[in-house]
Amino acid sequence: MKLSEKIQHTKRPFVISGPCSAESETQVHHVFQQLAQTGKVHLFRAGIWKPRTRPDSFEGIGQIALKWVKDASKENHIPVCIEVANAHHAEMALKAEIDAIWIGARTTVNPFTVEEIAQALRGTDIPVLIKNPINPDINLWIGAIERFEKSGLFDITAIHRGFSVYNHRKYRNMPSWEIPIALKEHYPDIPLICDPSHISGRRELLFEVSQKAMDLNFDGLMIESHPSPEKALSDSRQQITPSELNKLLSQLILRSQDAPDSIHSVLQEVREKIANIDDRLFDLISDRMKLSEELGILKYQNNITVLQQKQWEKIIKERLLKKNDYNLSEEFIRGWLNEIHQESIRHQINIMKQQKDGEKN
């Protein structure tokens, strides 16, 4: 059975765990053994090569650690996956008979490197887990999947690890949950794993992010685990011990995907009300765009630019002042207004072009 099929046929969550970095043979064997004893880990993970931001950081043990993780995997009868960041890494992973590989966020963002790795793996059936790119661009994520599929690799799983943002007040990497949800719309048959470790960046947020992923029907979790997290050579703040992982997994609430028959009719009634409101919303938005076109004509006739920055800032400010009245988050209000504004600009530009073309004729 393919790994992707195994993930989908395993009772949620499918759990991938292990240290951020393989630091020593003893550490690898120790943590893998402890994780196996929980009875809840389906796939081991360990970083062999670490693409760090700065060169003086710990960048992994390298090739020698391949034997450590493979031996510890066999010893505990649980397969292991590692990250590969270039074609040479991929070739070494194949030679070491590593069970699966993952493509990191820093690699997914580079189509050239993804293509080189895909070519290095051509002709094999090794499972490939693909993390989202560091920036919130779903097309890069989709493109990486397509490149592996075109190389004949179809045992693919997606990993959501969040997106880089400067100095976020809460997360190391912003979850932007709408992006993995959108990916699932493109690839409903590809399993989706959440990586709470890299989203949170600190262990106290791991449960919150993991529970959110389960509530959004993710197939599994990739959580970093270390026998002594405070002594870890990389990402020490986001790792937990195997016993803490066991506790976290035990506390997760796993909700059913299907509604019981007893409330099916009630759910349907509420959904119909929502659909009616959605119909009204789209009708209102359509009416709003007609008014935007009127603005476009007036701006064209009076030689005024489409974008009126001060007016736009005023609109945002006024709506944000009412966010509590609306019971809506600032993030949602900004995002929704931005989408409306962009569509309004499109309508105004089109109507101004029509006016200009009409004058020529």
N, C-alpha and C positions, 0 to 999 in steps of 0.2 A: 504494500500500500504506500502511495506517495505520502510525504510528510504533510502536504497541504490537505490531503484527504483525512489523514490521521487527526489533524487539528480539528477539522470539522466534525469528526465522528467521536471526539473525546468530550466527555461532560465538561462544560465550562467551569473554570477557565483552564485552558491548556497553558501550562506554566513552563517558562524558560528561565533558568536562573544559574548564577555562577558569579565569579568575581569580575569586576571591571577589567582587571589585568591578571594574567597568570604571572605571579611574582617569584615563585619557587616551586620545585617539584613537590615538596612537603605541603605547601599551602594548597596547591591544586588538589592533591589526593585527599587532604583533610576536608576541604569545603565540599568537594563532590560527594564524599562519603556521608557527610552530615546532611546534605541536601537529599541524597537518596533515602536516608532513614526517615525523612518526613513522609515519604510515600506520595508526595504531591507534585514532584518535579518530573516533567516529561522529556525535557531536553536541556542538557547542560550548555552553558555559554562561558567563554573566557576570551579576553582580549590578548592576542599574541603580539600584534603590532598596533601601537596606539598613535593615531594621528593627532598629536597635541598642538595647541595653538602656538606655543613658544618652544624653541629647540632645547632649552635647558630642563624641560619637564621630563618626567619618566615616560619614555616612548615605547615601553614594552620590552620583553626579553627577546622576542624574535623567534627564529626558526627552531631553536632548541626546545622551545616550549610546546611545539606541536606533538612531540612524543609524550610529554607529560600529560596533556589533556586527553590524548587518544588512549593511553594506558589507563588513566583514571576512569575514562568512559567505559572501557571494556570491563574493568574491575567491578563497576557498579551496575553494569548492564543497562546503561542509559546513554543514548547517542549524544554527540556534542557538536556544537556549531561555533565557528569563529568568524571574525570580521576580516575581509580582504579588501585592501585599498588599491590594488593594482593587479595587473595580469600575472606578475611574478608571484605575488602572494597566492593567487588562485592556483597556479601550477603547483606550488609547494603544498597547498592544502590537499589537492588531489593526490599527490604522491604520498602524503601522510595518511591517506584514506580517512580524512575528516568527513563526518557524516553530512554536514550541511554548512553553508556559509551565509553570512549576511553582508549586505552592502551598506556602509555607513552613510550618514547624512552628508558628510563632506565629500563623499564620492558620488552619491546620487546627483548632486548638483552639477557634475561635470560629464556631459554626454560623451566626450572623447574617452574618458577613463572607463565609463560604463561599457562602452562599445568594446574596448580592449579586453575587459574582463569577460564579457559575453563571448567574445571570439576564443579566448583561452579555455572556456568551458564547453565550447561547441563539441557535440558528439558524446557528452556525458549526460547522466540523468540526476546529477547532484541537486538537492533542494536549494533554492535561493530565497533568502528573506531580504526584502528591500525596504530600508528605512526611508522616510520622507526626506526630501532635500532640506538643507538648513533654512532656506527662505521659503515663504508660503506660496509656492508655485506648483499647482497640481499637475500642470503639463509636464514638468520635469519628472515628477513621480511616475506619471503615466508613461512618459517616454522611456524611462529606465525599464519598466515592465515590458514594454514593447520590444526593446532591444534584446532582452533575454529570450523572449518568445520567438523572435525572428532567428535566434541562434539555436532554436530547437529545445529550449529549456522551459518546461511548462509546469514544473513543480514549484510554484511561486507563492510566497506569503508576503503580505505587506505589514510593515511595522510603523506605527505612529509614535514618534518620539518628540513631537513638538517642533516649534520654529524659533529660530534665533531672533531675539529682540534686545535692544540695549537697556540694561539695568531695569528689568521688570521688577515691580514691587513685590511680587509673590513667586513667580515661577522662574526656573532657570531657562526653560524654553516654553514659549506661549503655546498652549494646547491647540487653539484654533480648531475646535472639534468639527466645525463645518467642513473642513478640508478632507479629513478621512471619511466623513459621511458621504461627501461628494465622490470620493474615490470608490466607495462601495457601490455607488450607483453605476459607475463605469464598469466595475468588475465585481458583480454580485457573487461570483463563485470563488473568488480569491479570499482566503482567510485574512482577518485583520487582527493584529496583535498590538496591544498598547505597551509602551515602554514608560512606566511611571517614574523610573529612576531619572531619566534624562529630562522629562517634563518638569519634575519637581525640583531636582537639584539638591534636595534635603529630605532626610528620611521621615521627618514628621508629617510630610505631605503625601507620602506614598499611599496610605490607605485611602485618603480622599480621592486621589486621582484614579486609583485602581477601582474603587466603587463606581466612579463616574463612567469608567470604561465598561464595566459590567452592565450598568444601567443603559448604556448605549448599545448593548448587545455585541460588544467586541468578543472575538473568539478566545482570546487569551491575554496573558501578561508576560512581559520580559522584565524581571526585577533583579537587580544586582545584589549578590550576597557574598559576604567575606567573613572568614572566621573571627577576624578582629578589625572591624571597619575603621576604627580610629587610627589604626596603623597602616591602612591601605596606602599604596604608593600613588594611586590615582583615584580621584572622585570619592574621597573618603566620606564626605558628608551625605552622600546619597545611597550608601550601601548599608545593608542590615545583615545580621547574623542569620544562619539557617533557622534557628529557633524562632527568631522574630518574624521571619518570612512565614513560617508555619502558622504562627499566631495571626498574622495579617490575613492569610488565606482563609483561616477558620472563621474570621469575623465578617467576611464578605457576605452580603445579601445577594443571592442569585435569583433574580425574578424571571418568571416564565415569559416566553415570547408570545404565547397564545392566551387569549382571554377565556375564562371558563364560560360555559354556556349560560350560566345564571345571570351574567351581566352583559352578555353580547348585545342584547337589544338596547340596553341603556347606553353602552358605548357608541352604538350606531346612531342613536338619537343625538348624542352630544356632537359626534363627528358631522352629522348633517347640519347642525347649527353652525359649526365652524365653517363648513363649506359655503353656507349662505353668507356668512360674514366675509369670507374670502371673495365671493362673487361681488359683493358690494365694494370691497376694497379695490379690486381691479377696475371696476366701473369708475370709481372715484379717481384712481390714478390715470385712467384714460382721459377723464374730463380735465384733470390737471394738465396733461400734456397738450390738450387743445388750447388751454390758456397759455402754456409755454410757447406755442406756435404764434399766438397773438403777440406775445412779447417779442418774438423773433422778428415779426413783420415791423413792429414799432421800432425796434433797434436798427433794422435795416434801413428803414425810411429816414431815420435820424442819425445814421452813421455812428452807432454806439456799439461797443464791443459786447460779445455774447457774455463773457464772464464779468460779473460785477462783484468783485471780491468783498467789498464792504457790506453789500447787501447780503451776500452769502454768509459772512461771519455773523451778521445780525440775526439771520434765521436760525443758525445753529445755537447761538447764545440764548435766544428766546425759548427754543424747544428744550434745551438742557435745564433751564430754570424750572421747567414743569415736569421734570423726569419723575419726581415723587408722585405728582398727581396722576401721571400716566401709569405708574408702577412698572416702569421700564428702566433697564440699565442704561448708563451713559454710552456704553459700547454699542448697544443695539441702536440707540437713537442716532448716534453718529454714523454707524454703518448704513442704516436704512436711509437717512437723509442723503448720504453720499451717493447711494445707488439712484435715488430719485433725481438728484442733481445732475448726475452724469447722463441719465436718460433725457432729462429736460434740455441739457446742452445739445445732445444729439438731435432732438426735434428742432431746436432753434437754428442749428447750423443747416439742417436740411431745408427748412422753410426759407431761410435767407438765400440759399443756393437757388431754390425755385424762383424766388423773387428776381434774382439777378438774371437767371436764364430767361424768364418771362420778358424782361426789358430788352434782351438781345433779340428776341423774336418779334 
